[in-house]
Amino acid sequence: MRKLIKGGIIVNEGRVFKGTIAIENDRIDEITEDEQSARGTFDEVIDATGCFVLPGIIDTHVHFREPGMEAKADMESESRAAAYGGVTSFCEMPNTLPQTTTPEALNDKFARAKRSSHVNYGFFFGATNANSPLIKQLNIHDIPGVKLFMGASTGNMLVDQRKALEDIFSTAAEMHLPLMTHCEDSTIINENMKAAKAKYGDDPAITHHCEIRSEKACWQSSSLAVQLALKYNTQLHIAHVSTARELSLLDMPGAKDLVTLEAVIAHLYFTNDDYLVKKALIKCNPSVKTTHDRTELRKALTDGRITTIGTDHAPHLFAQKQGGCAKAMSGMPMIQFSLPTLLELVDQGVLSMERMVELTSHAPARLFSIDKRGYLRRGYKADITIVRPDTRWVVNEDIIQSKCKWSPMQGHEYHWKVVHTLCNGQHILNGDKFNSEYRGEQLSFRH
C-alpha cells in the first residue's frame, strides 16, 4: 500500500520546507522537495496544501487509568483522544491498579494495549521501596525507563526510604535505563496542608494549592534527585518541572551531562491566577504556580533547559474534580488539546515551530531511544501529523474524546486543527473521520 502526502509544509530536524512524502506500507519511503515528484503510483493521495506536516507527536507522560480505574478512562478512549490530538505514540505511567511494578503487571498492560490502543504504546516500569531486583529481570528494550515517585505521589507509590532510593538510582544506571522522577517532598506538603487546614478549614480553597504543594517541596525533592543521579551516573529525567528555581538544577556541576527536564502543558499554559476561573479543573501535582514561574518555563523551552514537553494527561470523573485543595483530585485530561495549545504558543512567539517539533517528537524519541520514530526520515515508521492553521473551532463536550467528557479547555477557541493523523502509515484520523478498527504497535527502545 503506497500513500502520498503532497503540497504541505514539512517541519523536521530544524528545517521548514514545502515537500512531498511517499509512504510504502508502514514506512516513509521518500521525502522530496517542492517541485520534485515522488516516484511511482499511489493508492491514496493526501492533499496537505496549506497545512504543516510534522513527525507524529510522542507523549512520554500519560495516565490512561487502565487497569483498575476504567470508569475514568481506558486504553481505547484515551488513545482515541491521542489520535485526535495528533499523538501517534505514548508512554504510560505505572500508578494503575494493580501498579506496573511487576513483570506480570507490565505484560498485562502490553496485552491490553494490543487489544485496544489506536496508537503506539509503551509503559514505564514503576519503582517501589522493594522492587529493584525485579528491574534487573526486565528486557530493557521493552520499556522507556523506570518511573520513580520520589517524595510524593498518587496511588501509594511513594518511595521514601533512602536505601531504596539509592538502590533504584544505581540499578537504573547499571541497566542503562532512564529514570523519570516525580519530585515533591511529602513532609513539606503535609506540613503545609496541616497549616492550611488550621487556617482555612478542612478543605482549603483551591487558590492555596500552590502554597501547599510549594516551590520548596519541589526543590527539596528534585535537588536530591540530581545529587543521587550525579552519585550513581544515572540518566535522570525530572517530570513536570513547575518552578523557575528548578531550572537552575542544570547549573550543578556535571548535571547537564546526566539530567534533563520535562515541562507539561498545565505549567506552560496556566498560572495560579487561573484558579479563580478554572478552579480545581486545573488542580494537578505539582501545582500550577506563578506567572513568573510560567514565564521562566516558557523561556526554557527555547534556550534548551527544557528537553521534552508532555501532557501528564490524567483524567478523573468531573464529580471528582469538585472541591478545594483537600477534596478535589489532581490531574487533567489534555492529550487531545496539547498540540493545538502549543501551536497557539507558537503564534504568540513563545517558541518556534521547529523547536516545538524538537520538544514533542525528536527529543522524546532520542531521550528514550525509541526505535525508528520521532523523525521524518526514509526507513522510519510513518507516524505523521498534519495540522491546518487559520481554522476556527471551539472545545465543547461533543468534541472531547476522553471518557471523562470534560476538559479545562472547554469553551476555548483554537485556530489550529489536527486534520490528519497517520500511525505506521495507516490513516487513522482523516478530517472528522476516525478509523476505529486500527491498533497501534508496541514501541521498541534501543537502550
The 8 nearest C-alpha neighbors of each residue, nearest first, counted from 0:
[[1, 24, 23, 42, 2, 41, 22, 43],
 [2, 0, 23, 41, 42, 22, 24, 43],
 [3, 1, 43, 22, 41, 44, 42, 21],
 [2, 4, 21, 44, 20, 45, 5, 22],
 [5, 3, 45, 20, 19, 44, 46, 47],
 [6, 4, 19, 46, 47, 7, 3, 45],
 [5, 7, 48, 47, 46, 18, 19, 17],
 [8, 6, 47, 48, 50, 51, 5, 17],
 [9, 7, 17, 51, 16, 52, 50, 18],
 [8, 10, 52, 16, 15, 17, 51, 7],
 [11, 9, 15, 53, 14, 52, 353, 8],
 [10, 12, 14, 13, 9, 375, 15, 53],
 [13, 11, 14, 10, 357, 353, 374, 361],
 [12, 14, 353, 11, 15, 10, 354, 357],
 [13, 15, 11, 12, 10, 16, 353, 9],
 [14, 16, 10, 9, 8, 11, 13, 17],
 [17, 15, 9, 8, 18, 14, 10, 32],
 [18, 16, 8, 33, 7, 9, 32, 6],
 [17, 19, 32, 33, 31, 7, 16, 9],
 [18, 20, 5, 31, 4, 30, 32, 6],
 [19, 21, 30, 4, 29, 3, 22, 31],
 [22, 20, 3, 29, 28, 2, 27, 30],
 [23, 21, 27, 2, 28, 1, 26, 3],
 [22, 24, 1, 26, 28, 0, 25, 27],
 [23, 25, 0, 26, 424, 1, 22, 423],
 [26, 24, 424, 423, 381, 380, 23, 22],
 [27, 25, 380, 381, 23, 379, 378, 22],
 [26, 28, 22, 377, 381, 378, 379, 29],
 [29, 27, 22, 377, 21, 23, 26, 378],
 [28, 30, 21, 377, 20, 27, 31, 22],
 [31, 29, 20, 19, 21, 32, 18, 377],
 [32, 30, 19, 18, 35, 29, 20, 37],
 [33, 31, 18, 35, 34, 17, 19, 30],
 [32, 34, 18, 17, 35, 31, 19, 16],
 [35, 33, 32, 36, 18, 31, 17, 19],
 [34, 36, 33, 32, 31, 37, 19, 18],
 [37, 35, 38, 34, 31, 19, 33, 32],
 [36, 38, 21, 31, 35, 39, 19, 29],
 [37, 39, 36, 40, 21, 29, 41, 35],
 [40, 38, 37, 41, 1, 36, 21, 3],
 [39, 41, 38, 42, 1, 2, 37, 3],
 [42, 40, 1, 2, 43, 3, 44, 39],
 [41, 43, 1, 2, 0, 44, 40, 3],
 [44, 42, 2, 41, 3, 45, 1, 0],
 [43, 45, 3, 2, 4, 46, 41, 42],
 [46, 44, 4, 3, 47, 5, 43, 2],
 [45, 47, 5, 48, 6, 4, 44, 7],
 [48, 46, 7, 6, 50, 5, 45, 49],
 [47, 49, 6, 7, 50, 46, 5, 8],
 [48, 50, 47, 7, 387, 51, 6, 8],
 [51, 49, 387, 47, 7, 48, 386, 8],
 [50, 52, 8, 386, 7, 385, 9, 387],
 [51, 53, 385, 9, 8, 384, 7, 10],
 [54, 52, 384, 10, 383, 385, 55, 9],
 [55, 53, 383, 374, 375, 373, 384, 382],
 [54, 56, 383, 382, 384, 87, 86, 53],
 [55, 57, 86, 360, 359, 87, 85, 54],
 [58, 56, 88, 360, 89, 86, 359, 59],
 [57, 59, 89, 309, 60, 56, 88, 90],
 [58, 60, 90, 89, 309, 57, 61, 363],
 [61, 59, 311, 309, 58, 90, 91, 310],
 [62, 60, 312, 91, 311, 92, 63, 90],
 [61, 63, 313, 92, 64, 91, 312, 311],
 [62, 64, 73, 65, 72, 74, 77, 61],
 [65, 63, 68, 72, 62, 95, 73, 66],
 [66, 64, 73, 67, 69, 63, 68, 95],
 [65, 67, 96, 95, 68, 64, 69, 97],
 [66, 68, 96, 65, 69, 95, 64, 97],
 [69, 67, 64, 70, 65, 71, 66, 72],
 [68, 70, 72, 73, 71, 65, 67, 64],
 [69, 71, 68, 72, 316, 73, 402, 403],
 [72, 70, 69, 315, 316, 403, 68, 314],
 [73, 71, 69, 402, 64, 70, 63, 76],
 [72, 74, 65, 69, 75, 76, 63, 64],
 [75, 73, 77, 116, 76, 78, 115, 63],
 [74, 76, 115, 116, 78, 73, 77, 79],
 [75, 77, 79, 401, 73, 78, 74, 402],
 [76, 78, 80, 79, 401, 74, 75, 73],
 [79, 77, 81, 80, 75, 117, 116, 76],
 [78, 80, 82, 76, 77, 81, 117, 75],
 [81, 79, 400, 77, 335, 83, 78, 82],
 [82, 80, 78, 86, 84, 79, 335, 83],
 [81, 83, 85, 79, 84, 86, 80, 87],
 [84, 82, 80, 81, 85, 335, 79, 428],
 [85, 83, 335, 81, 82, 86, 336, 80],
 [84, 86, 82, 384, 420, 83, 56, 417],
 [87, 85, 56, 81, 82, 84, 88, 57],
 [86, 88, 55, 118, 56, 422, 119, 382],
 [89, 87, 119, 57, 120, 118, 86, 58],
 [88, 90, 58, 120, 59, 57, 121, 91],
 [91, 89, 59, 121, 122, 60, 120, 61],
 [90, 92, 122, 61, 62, 60, 123, 89],
 [91, 93, 123, 62, 94, 61, 122, 60],
 [92, 94, 99, 125, 98, 95, 123, 124],
 [95, 93, 98, 154, 92, 99, 96, 156],
 [94, 96, 98, 97, 93, 64, 66, 67],
 [97, 95, 67, 98, 66, 94, 68, 65],
 [96, 98, 95, 99, 67, 66, 104, 94],
 [97, 99, 95, 94, 96, 100, 93, 104],
 [98, 100, 93, 104, 105, 125, 124, 101],
 [99, 101, 125, 98, 124, 126, 104, 102],
 [102, 100, 104, 103, 99, 105, 133, 124],
 [101, 103, 105, 104, 106, 100, 137, 133],
 [104, 102, 106, 101, 105, 107, 99, 100],
 [103, 105, 107, 99, 101, 106, 102, 108],
 [106, 104, 102, 108, 107, 103, 99, 101],
 [107, 105, 109, 103, 108, 104, 102, 110],
 [108, 106, 104, 110, 105, 109, 103, 111],
 [107, 109, 111, 105, 110, 106, 112, 104],
 [110, 108, 106, 112, 107, 111, 113, 105],
 [109, 111, 107, 113, 108, 112, 106, 114],
 [110, 112, 108, 114, 113, 109, 115, 107],
 [113, 111, 116, 115, 109, 114, 110, 108],
 [112, 114, 110, 111, 115, 109, 116, 438],
 [115, 113, 111, 112, 110, 116, 438, 109],
 [114, 116, 75, 112, 113, 74, 111, 117],
 [117, 115, 112, 75, 118, 438, 78, 74],
 [116, 118, 438, 439, 78, 437, 79, 115],
 [119, 117, 439, 87, 116, 88, 78, 438],
 [120, 118, 439, 88, 440, 441, 87, 442],
 [119, 121, 89, 441, 88, 442, 90, 440],
 [120, 122, 90, 442, 441, 89, 142, 91],
 [123, 121, 91, 90, 142, 92, 124, 143],
 [122, 124, 145, 92, 144, 142, 146, 143],
 [123, 125, 145, 99, 100, 146, 93, 122],
 [126, 124, 100, 146, 93, 99, 145, 123],
 [127, 125, 147, 146, 100, 130, 145, 124],
 [128, 126, 129, 130, 158, 156, 125, 157],
 [127, 129, 163, 158, 130, 160, 126, 159],
 [128, 130, 127, 131, 163, 132, 126, 133],
 [129, 131, 133, 132, 127, 128, 126, 134],
 [130, 132, 134, 133, 167, 129, 166, 170],
 [133, 131, 135, 130, 134, 136, 129, 170],
 [134, 132, 136, 135, 130, 131, 101, 137],
 [133, 135, 131, 136, 132, 137, 130, 170],
 [134, 136, 133, 132, 137, 131, 174, 170],
 [137, 135, 133, 134, 138, 132, 102, 139],
 [138, 136, 134, 135, 139, 133, 102, 141],
 [137, 139, 140, 141, 136, 142, 135, 134],
 [138, 140, 141, 137, 142, 446, 176, 444],
 [139, 141, 444, 138, 443, 142, 445, 446],
 [140, 142, 139, 138, 443, 444, 143, 442],
 [143, 141, 144, 140, 139, 123, 122, 121],
 [144, 142, 367, 123, 444, 121, 122, 141],
 [145, 143, 177, 176, 142, 123, 178, 124],
 [144, 146, 124, 178, 123, 125, 179, 177],
 [147, 145, 179, 125, 180, 123, 178, 126],
 [146, 148, 180, 126, 149, 179, 125, 181],
 [149, 147, 181, 157, 152, 180, 151, 156],
 [150, 148, 182, 158, 147, 181, 151, 157],
 [149, 151, 184, 183, 185, 159, 182, 157],
 [152, 150, 185, 183, 157, 149, 184, 148],
 [153, 151, 157, 148, 156, 154, 155, 150],
 [152, 154, 155, 156, 151, 94, 157, 148],
 [153, 155, 94, 156, 152, 95, 98, 157],
 [156, 154, 157, 153, 152, 94, 151, 158],
 [157, 155, 154, 152, 148, 127, 158, 153],
 [156, 158, 148, 152, 155, 151, 159, 149],
 [159, 157, 128, 149, 127, 160, 148, 156],
 [158, 160, 150, 157, 161, 149, 164, 128],
 [161, 159, 163, 162, 158, 164, 128, 165],
 [160, 162, 164, 163, 165, 159, 158, 166],
 [163, 161, 165, 164, 160, 166, 128, 167],
 [164, 162, 166, 128, 160, 161, 165, 167],
 [165, 163, 161, 167, 166, 162, 168, 160],
 [164, 166, 162, 168, 163, 167, 169, 161],
 [167, 165, 163, 169, 164, 168, 170, 162],
 [166, 168, 170, 164, 169, 165, 131, 171],
 [169, 167, 165, 171, 170, 166, 233, 164],
 [168, 170, 172, 166, 231, 167, 171, 165],
 [171, 169, 173, 167, 172, 168, 166, 174],
 [172, 170, 176, 174, 168, 173, 169, 175],
 [171, 173, 233, 175, 169, 170, 174, 232],
 [172, 174, 170, 171, 175, 169, 176, 233],
 [175, 173, 171, 176, 172, 170, 135, 139],
 [176, 174, 172, 173, 171, 446, 177, 234],
 [175, 177, 171, 144, 174, 172, 178, 446],
 [178, 176, 144, 234, 235, 179, 145, 171],
 [177, 179, 145, 235, 144, 146, 236, 234],
 [180, 178, 236, 146, 237, 235, 145, 147],
 [181, 179, 147, 237, 238, 148, 146, 182],
 [180, 182, 148, 238, 149, 147, 237, 183],
 [181, 183, 220, 221, 149, 217, 180, 150],
 [184, 182, 217, 216, 150, 220, 151, 185],
 [185, 183, 150, 216, 220, 186, 187, 151],
 [184, 186, 188, 151, 150, 187, 189, 183],
 [187, 185, 189, 188, 184, 190, 150, 216],
 [186, 188, 190, 185, 189, 184, 216, 191],
 [189, 187, 185, 191, 190, 212, 186, 211],
 [188, 190, 192, 186, 191, 187, 185, 193],
 [191, 189, 193, 187, 188, 192, 186, 194],
 [192, 190, 211, 188, 194, 189, 193, 195],
 [191, 193, 195, 189, 194, 190, 211, 196],
 [192, 194, 190, 196, 191, 195, 189, 197],
 [195, 193, 197, 191, 192, 196, 190, 198],
 [196, 194, 192, 198, 197, 193, 199, 191],
 [197, 195, 200, 201, 199, 193, 198, 194],
 [196, 198, 194, 195, 200, 199, 193, 201],
 [197, 199, 195, 196, 200, 194, 203, 193],
 [200, 198, 196, 203, 195, 197, 201, 202],
 [201, 199, 196, 202, 203, 197, 198, 195],
 [200, 202, 196, 203, 199, 325, 197, 195],
 [201, 203, 325, 323, 200, 324, 326, 204],
 [204, 202, 199, 324, 323, 200, 196, 201],
 [205, 203, 323, 206, 207, 324, 202, 322],
 [204, 206, 323, 324, 207, 208, 279, 278],
 [205, 207, 204, 208, 274, 271, 275, 209],
 [208, 206, 210, 205, 209, 204, 211, 203],
 [207, 209, 211, 205, 210, 324, 206, 212],
 [210, 208, 212, 286, 213, 211, 207, 288],
 [211, 209, 213, 207, 208, 212, 191, 214],
 [212, 210, 191, 208, 213, 209, 192, 188],
 [213, 211, 209, 188, 210, 208, 286, 216],
 [212, 214, 210, 216, 209, 215, 211, 217],
 [213, 215, 217, 216, 218, 242, 212, 244],
 [214, 216, 218, 213, 217, 219, 187, 184],
 [217, 215, 184, 183, 213, 219, 214, 218],
 [218, 216, 183, 214, 215, 220, 219, 182],
 [219, 217, 215, 221, 220, 216, 222, 245],
 [218, 220, 216, 217, 222, 221, 215, 184],
 [219, 221, 182, 183, 223, 184, 218, 217],
 [220, 222, 224, 182, 218, 223, 219, 217],
 [221, 223, 225, 224, 220, 219, 218, 226],
 [224, 222, 226, 220, 221, 225, 227, 219],
 [225, 223, 221, 227, 222, 226, 228, 220],
 [226, 224, 228, 222, 227, 223, 229, 221],
 [225, 227, 223, 229, 224, 228, 230, 222],
 [228, 226, 230, 224, 229, 225, 231, 223],
 [229, 227, 233, 225, 231, 232, 230, 226],
 [228, 230, 232, 226, 227, 231, 225, 233],
 [229, 231, 227, 228, 232, 226, 233, 225],
 [230, 232, 228, 233, 169, 229, 227, 168],
 [233, 231, 229, 228, 230, 172, 234, 257],
 [234, 232, 172, 228, 231, 235, 168, 171],
 [233, 235, 257, 177, 178, 258, 232, 228],
 [236, 234, 258, 178, 233, 177, 179, 257],
 [235, 237, 179, 259, 260, 258, 178, 238],
 [238, 236, 260, 180, 179, 261, 235, 259],
 [237, 239, 261, 181, 180, 240, 236, 179],
 [240, 238, 262, 261, 263, 241, 237, 285],
 [239, 241, 262, 238, 261, 242, 260, 237],
 [240, 242, 266, 239, 285, 288, 287, 292],
 [243, 241, 292, 244, 245, 240, 214, 288],
 [242, 244, 292, 245, 295, 246, 296, 241],
 [243, 245, 242, 246, 247, 218, 248, 214],
 [246, 244, 247, 248, 243, 242, 218, 240],
 [245, 247, 248, 244, 243, 249, 304, 242],
 [248, 246, 249, 245, 250, 244, 251, 243],
 [249, 247, 250, 246, 245, 251, 222, 254],
 [248, 250, 247, 254, 255, 251, 246, 258],
 [251, 249, 247, 248, 252, 254, 255, 253],
 [250, 252, 254, 249, 248, 253, 247, 255],
 [253, 251, 254, 250, 255, 249, 229, 256],
 [252, 254, 255, 256, 251, 229, 257, 250],
 [255, 253, 249, 257, 258, 256, 251, 252],
 [254, 256, 249, 258, 257, 253, 259, 250],
 [255, 257, 254, 253, 258, 234, 259, 249],
 [258, 256, 234, 254, 255, 235, 233, 259],
 [259, 257, 235, 254, 255, 236, 234, 256],
 [260, 258, 236, 306, 235, 237, 257, 261],
 [261, 259, 237, 305, 306, 236, 238, 240],
 [262, 260, 307, 238, 239, 308, 305, 306],
 [263, 261, 239, 308, 240, 309, 307, 305],
 [264, 262, 309, 310, 239, 308, 265, 266],
 [263, 265, 267, 310, 266, 268, 337, 309],
 [266, 264, 268, 267, 263, 269, 287, 281],
 [267, 265, 287, 264, 268, 269, 241, 263],
 [268, 266, 264, 265, 293, 269, 297, 263],
 [267, 269, 265, 266, 264, 270, 293, 340],
 [268, 270, 265, 266, 267, 273, 287, 271],
 [271, 269, 289, 272, 288, 290, 273, 287],
 [270, 272, 288, 273, 289, 274, 287, 206],
 [273, 271, 270, 274, 275, 289, 269, 290],
 [272, 274, 275, 271, 276, 270, 277, 269],
 [273, 275, 278, 277, 276, 272, 271, 206],
 [276, 274, 273, 278, 277, 272, 206, 271],
 [277, 275, 274, 273, 278, 272, 279, 280],
 [276, 278, 274, 280, 273, 275, 281, 279],
 [279, 277, 274, 280, 276, 275, 205, 281],
 [278, 280, 282, 281, 320, 205, 321, 327],
 [281, 279, 278, 282, 277, 407, 320, 331],
 [282, 280, 279, 283, 277, 407, 278, 331],
 [281, 283, 279, 329, 280, 330, 286, 284],
 [284, 282, 329, 330, 286, 285, 281, 287],
 [285, 283, 286, 329, 330, 282, 212, 287],
 [284, 286, 283, 212, 241, 287, 183, 239],
 [285, 287, 284, 283, 209, 288, 212, 208],
 [286, 288, 266, 270, 271, 209, 269, 265],
 [287, 289, 271, 270, 209, 286, 292, 241],
 [290, 288, 292, 291, 270, 271, 293, 287],
 [289, 291, 293, 292, 270, 294, 288, 271],
 [290, 292, 294, 289, 293, 295, 243, 288],
 [293, 291, 243, 242, 289, 295, 290, 294],
 [292, 294, 290, 296, 291, 295, 267, 297],
 [295, 293, 291, 297, 292, 296, 290, 298],
 [294, 296, 298, 292, 297, 293, 243, 299],
 [297, 295, 299, 293, 298, 294, 292, 243],
 [296, 298, 294, 300, 299, 295, 293, 267],
 [299, 297, 295, 300, 296, 301, 294, 302],
 [298, 300, 296, 304, 302, 297, 301, 305],
 [301, 299, 305, 297, 298, 302, 303, 296],
 [300, 302, 299, 303, 298, 350, 354, 297],
 [303, 301, 299, 304, 300, 298, 305, 297],
 [304, 302, 305, 301, 299, 300, 306, 298],
 [303, 305, 299, 302, 306, 300, 246, 260],
 [304, 306, 260, 300, 303, 299, 261, 307],
 [305, 307, 260, 259, 261, 358, 304, 303],
 [308, 306, 358, 261, 305, 362, 363, 359],
 [307, 309, 262, 263, 359, 358, 261, 310],
 [310, 308, 263, 58, 60, 59, 311, 262],
 [309, 311, 263, 312, 264, 334, 333, 60],
 [310, 312, 61, 60, 313, 309, 263, 62],
 [311, 313, 61, 332, 310, 333, 62, 334],
 [314, 312, 330, 331, 62, 332, 311, 61],
 [315, 313, 332, 331, 71, 330, 403, 72],
 [316, 314, 71, 319, 317, 403, 313, 320],
 [315, 317, 319, 403, 318, 71, 314, 320],
 [316, 318, 320, 319, 315, 403, 405, 321],
 [319, 317, 316, 320, 321, 315, 327, 322],
 [318, 320, 316, 317, 321, 328, 327, 315],
 [321, 319, 327, 317, 328, 318, 279, 280],
 [322, 320, 327, 319, 318, 279, 323, 317],
 [323, 321, 327, 326, 320, 279, 324, 202],
 [322, 324, 205, 204, 202, 327, 326, 203],
 [323, 325, 205, 203, 208, 202, 326, 204],
 [326, 324, 202, 323, 327, 203, 201, 322],
 [325, 327, 322, 323, 324, 202, 328, 321],
 [328, 326, 320, 322, 321, 323, 319, 325],
 [327, 329, 320, 319, 326, 330, 282, 315],
 [330, 328, 283, 282, 284, 327, 331, 320],
 [331, 329, 283, 313, 282, 314, 328, 284],
 [330, 332, 313, 314, 312, 333, 281, 280],
 [331, 333, 314, 312, 313, 406, 334, 330],
 [334, 332, 312, 336, 335, 337, 310, 331],
 [333, 335, 337, 336, 81, 312, 310, 332],
 [336, 334, 84, 80, 81, 333, 83, 337],
 [335, 337, 333, 334, 339, 338, 84, 340],
 [336, 338, 340, 334, 339, 333, 335, 341],
 [337, 339, 341, 340, 336, 342, 84, 85],
 [340, 338, 342, 341, 415, 336, 337, 343],
 [341, 339, 343, 337, 338, 342, 336, 344],
 [340, 342, 344, 338, 343, 339, 337, 345],
 [343, 341, 345, 339, 344, 340, 338, 346],
 [342, 344, 340, 346, 341, 345, 339, 347],
 [345, 343, 347, 341, 342, 349, 346, 348],
 [344, 346, 342, 348, 350, 343, 347, 351],
 [347, 345, 343, 344, 348, 342, 349, 350],
 [346, 348, 344, 345, 349, 343, 350, 342],
 [349, 347, 345, 350, 346, 344, 351, 343],
 [348, 350, 344, 347, 345, 297, 351, 298],
 [351, 349, 345, 348, 301, 354, 344, 352],
 [352, 350, 354, 353, 345, 355, 348, 349],
 [351, 353, 355, 354, 345, 356, 350, 10],
 [352, 354, 13, 356, 351, 355, 10, 357],
 [353, 355, 357, 351, 356, 352, 358, 350],
 [354, 356, 352, 358, 357, 353, 359, 351],
 [357, 355, 353, 359, 354, 358, 360, 352],
 [356, 358, 361, 354, 355, 362, 360, 359],
 [359, 357, 307, 355, 362, 356, 308, 360],
 [358, 360, 356, 308, 56, 357, 57, 307],
 [361, 359, 373, 56, 57, 356, 357, 363],
 [360, 362, 357, 373, 364, 363, 374, 365],
 [361, 363, 365, 364, 358, 357, 366, 360],
 [364, 362, 366, 365, 360, 361, 367, 307],
 [365, 363, 369, 373, 361, 362, 368, 367],
 [364, 366, 368, 362, 363, 367, 361, 369],
 [367, 365, 363, 368, 364, 362, 369, 177],
 [366, 368, 143, 369, 365, 364, 363, 444],
 [369, 367, 365, 445, 444, 364, 366, 446],
 [370, 368, 444, 364, 367, 443, 372, 445],
 [369, 371, 444, 443, 372, 445, 368, 442],
 [372, 370, 379, 380, 369, 373, 378, 374],
 [373, 371, 374, 370, 380, 379, 369, 364],
 [372, 374, 360, 361, 364, 54, 55, 57],
 [375, 373, 54, 372, 376, 361, 11, 360],
 [374, 376, 54, 11, 379, 377, 373, 27],
 [377, 375, 379, 374, 378, 27, 30, 29],
 [376, 378, 27, 28, 379, 29, 375, 30],
 [377, 379, 27, 26, 28, 376, 380, 371],
 [380, 378, 371, 376, 26, 377, 27, 372],
 [379, 381, 26, 423, 382, 372, 25, 371],
 [380, 382, 424, 423, 26, 27, 25, 383],
 [383, 381, 422, 55, 423, 421, 380, 87],
 [382, 384, 55, 54, 421, 53, 381, 420],
 [383, 385, 420, 55, 53, 85, 419, 54],
 [384, 386, 52, 419, 51, 418, 417, 53],
 [387, 385, 417, 51, 416, 418, 50, 384],
 [386, 388, 50, 416, 415, 51, 417, 390],
 [389, 387, 415, 390, 414, 416, 386, 50],
 [390, 388, 414, 415, 391, 387, 416, 413],
 [391, 389, 414, 388, 415, 416, 387, 392],
 [390, 392, 414, 413, 389, 412, 393, 415],
 [393, 391, 413, 412, 390, 414, 394, 416],
 [392, 394, 412, 411, 410, 413, 395, 391],
 [395, 393, 409, 410, 411, 398, 408, 412],
 [396, 394, 409, 397, 398, 410, 393, 399],
 [395, 397, 399, 398, 404, 405, 394, 409],
 [396, 398, 395, 399, 400, 404, 394, 405],
 [399, 397, 396, 395, 400, 394, 393, 404],
 [398, 400, 396, 397, 404, 401, 395, 405],
 [401, 399, 80, 398, 402, 76, 79, 404],
 [402, 400, 77, 76, 403, 80, 404, 399],
 [401, 403, 72, 404, 76, 400, 71, 77],
 [402, 404, 316, 401, 71, 405, 315, 314],
 [405, 403, 402, 399, 401, 396, 400, 406],
 [406, 404, 403, 396, 317, 399, 407, 409],
 [405, 407, 408, 409, 332, 404, 331, 333],
 [406, 408, 409, 280, 281, 277, 405, 331],
 [407, 409, 406, 411, 410, 394, 336, 333],
 [410, 408, 394, 406, 411, 395, 407, 405],
 [409, 411, 394, 393, 395, 408, 412, 407],
 [412, 410, 408, 409, 393, 394, 413, 395],
 [413, 411, 393, 392, 410, 394, 391, 414],
 [414, 412, 392, 391, 415, 393, 411, 339],
 [413, 415, 391, 390, 389, 388, 392, 416],
 [416, 414, 388, 339, 390, 387, 413, 389],
 [415, 417, 387, 386, 418, 390, 339, 414],
 [416, 418, 386, 419, 385, 85, 84, 387],
 [417, 419, 430, 386, 385, 416, 429, 387],
 [420, 418, 429, 385, 428, 384, 417, 430],
 [421, 419, 384, 428, 85, 427, 383, 426],
 [420, 422, 426, 383, 425, 382, 424, 427],
 [421, 423, 382, 425, 424, 87, 381, 118],
 [424, 422, 25, 381, 382, 380, 425, 421],
 [423, 425, 25, 381, 422, 421, 24, 26],
 [426, 424, 422, 421, 423, 427, 25, 437],
 [425, 427, 421, 428, 420, 424, 429, 422],
 [426, 428, 434, 433, 421, 425, 420, 429],
 [429, 427, 433, 420, 419, 426, 432, 430],
 [430, 428, 419, 432, 431, 418, 433, 427],
 [429, 431, 418, 432, 419, 428, 417, 433],
 [430, 432, 429, 433, 428, 418, 83, 419],
 [433, 431, 429, 430, 428, 434, 427, 435],
 [432, 434, 428, 427, 435, 429, 431, 430],
 [435, 433, 427, 436, 437, 428, 432, 426],
 [434, 436, 437, 433, 117, 427, 79, 438],
 [437, 435, 434, 438, 117, 427, 433, 115],
 [436, 438, 435, 117, 434, 439, 427, 425],
 [439, 437, 117, 116, 118, 436, 115, 440],
 [438, 440, 118, 119, 117, 116, 437, 441],
 [441, 439, 119, 442, 120, 438, 118, 113],
 [440, 442, 120, 119, 121, 443, 439, 109],
 [443, 441, 121, 120, 440, 119, 444, 369],
 [442, 444, 370, 140, 141, 369, 441, 445],
 [443, 445, 140, 369, 368, 370, 446, 141],
 [446, 444, 368, 140, 370, 369, 443, 367],
 [445, 444, 368, 140, 175, 176, 139, 367]]
